[in-house]
Amino acid sequence: MNILFLCTGNSCRSIIAEATFNHLAPSDMHAMSAGSQPTGEVHPRSITLLKAKGIATEGYSSKSWNNLPVTPDIVITVCGNAAGETCPAYLGNVLRAHWGVDDPAKATGTEEQINASFESAYQILKARIEAFLALAPEAIKDHKVLKSELDSIASIV
């Protein structure tokens, strides 16, 4: 099963989700990330955060959804609703869900406040990924049930 974490810039949230998912998931599941308008680089604080969590960072890059190595089975957008962002709509016949998370790249304030924004995004995404990975195999195989579960997981904070 291939999961695509999608946002606009593909520099923070979707990269954090991709790396965290791949760190936690069994070998038969794989995550990738992309953006509709990629920034071209992974935010340095994303790399710092992932390394601090013991998650490998090699090979991750900001990339376009036009250059995916495989067609995803599930697309999860991670753009933040509260920030007034427009999430890209992935074109393809795949199961879709929205797990909105505020963009830590837009955080302002002290170093501690900015770092706290990255930590918050990571914790929310990790909790949602863990909930997804805890689903019963039967739920994952039934698209209607899986869609409902993915939508429910979106409320975890």
Secondary structure as GFF3:
##gff-version 3
##sequence-region A 1 157
A	DSSP	beta_strand	2	7	.	.	.	ID=ss1
A	DSSP	alpha_helix	13	24	.	.	.	ID=ss2
A	DSSP	beta_strand	30	35	.	.	.	ID=ss3
A	DSSP	alpha_helix	44	52	.	.	.	ID=ss4
A	DSSP	three_ten_helix	65	67	.	.	.	ID=ss5
A	DSSP	beta_strand	74	77	.	.	.	ID=ss6
A	DSSP	beta_strand	95	98	.	.	.	ID=ss7
A	DSSP	three_ten_helix	104	106	.	.	.	ID=ss8
A	DSSP	alpha_helix	111	133	.	.	.	ID=ss9
A	DSSP	alpha_helix	137	141	.	.	.	ID=ss10
A	DSSP	alpha_helix	143	153	.	.	.	ID=ss11
###
